[in-house]
């Protein structure tokens, strides 16, 4: 079993796919919509600010304390309303 298999969770709604997984360093919520991507990441302990990036390996664009603010930014990157972004249950507690 890989490190991602134990925590991999996916949700899809309105043409957007969200995939949540954990690495050794981060909790990652990656969105994909028609080729556009956005990522919200937090340290694996779950207490640091959320980082928004255009891709998993991309440069950090902004940091947020609240999950709602990070979802707003991710929605902007994808061109969808933040309330239309699917959030897998395992990612629902992200943010401070």
C-alpha positions in Angstrom: 0.0 0.0 0.0 1.4 3.4 -0.9 1.2 6.4 1.4 -1.6 7.9 -0.7 -3.8 4.8 -0.9 -4.8 5.0 2.8 -6.0 8.6 2.5 -7.1 8.9 -1.1 -10.6 10.2 -1.5 -12.4 11.7 -4.5 -15.6 13.7 -5.2 -17.0 15.0 -8.5 -19.7 17.6 -9.1 -20.6 20.0 -11.9 -17.6 18.9 -14.1 -15.1 19.4 -11.2 -13.2 16.6 -9.8 -11.6 16.9 -6.3 -9.0 14.5 -5.1 -7.8 14.5 -1.5 -4.7 12.7 -0.3 -1.9 13.0 2.2 1.8 12.9 1.6 4.6 12.7 4.1 4.5 16.5 4.4 1.1 17.7 3.3 -2.7 17.2 3.1 -3.6 18.0 -0.5 -6.9 18.8 -2.1 -6.4 18.9 -5.9 -9.2 20.2 -8.2 -9.5 19.6 -12.0 -12.1 21.1 -14.3 -11.7 20.8 -18.1 -7.9 20.9 -17.8 -7.8 23.8 -15.3 -6.3 22.9 -12.0 -6.1 24.4 -8.5 -4.6 22.9 -5.3 -5.1 23.6 -1.6 -2.5 22.2 0.7 -1.9 22.2 4.4 0.8 20.6 6.6 0.1 17.0 7.5 -0.5 18.0 11.1 -3.4 20.1 10.0 -2.7 23.3 11.9 -0.9 25.6 9.5 -2.3 28.1 7.0 -3.7 26.7 3.7 -1.6 27.2 0.6 -3.2 27.7 -2.8 -1.2 26.7 -5.8 -2.1 26.3 -9.5 -0.8 22.7 -9.5 0.5 20.2 -7.0 4.1 21.1 -7.7 3.4 24.8 -8.6 4.5 27.9 -6.7 2.3 29.0 -3.8 0.0 31.9 -4.9 -1.5 32.8 -1.5 -2.0 31.6 2.1 -5.3 31.6 4.0 -6.4 30.8 7.5 -9.9 29.8 6.5 -10.9 27.0 4.2 -13.7 29.2 2.7 -11.2 31.8 1.5 -8.9 29.1 0.0 -12.0 27.6 -1.8 -12.8 31.1 -3.1 -9.3 31.3 -4.7 -9.5 27.8 -6.1 -12.8 28.6 -7.6 -11.4 31.7 -9.3 -8.5 29.6 -10.7 -11.0 27.1 -12.1 -13.6 29.6 -13.3 -16.4 28.1 -11.1 -18.2 29.3 -8.0 -16.6 28.2 -4.8 -19.9 26.6 -3.5 -19.8 24.4 -6.7 -16.5 22.8 -5.7 -16.9 19.2 -4.4 -15.0 18.6 -1.2 -14.3 15.0 -0.1 -15.3 14.3 3.5 -11.6 13.8 4.5 -10.8 17.4 3.4 -13.8 19.1 5.1 -11.7 20.0 8.3 -8.9 21.8 6.4 -8.1 25.3 7.7 -7.4 26.8 11.1 
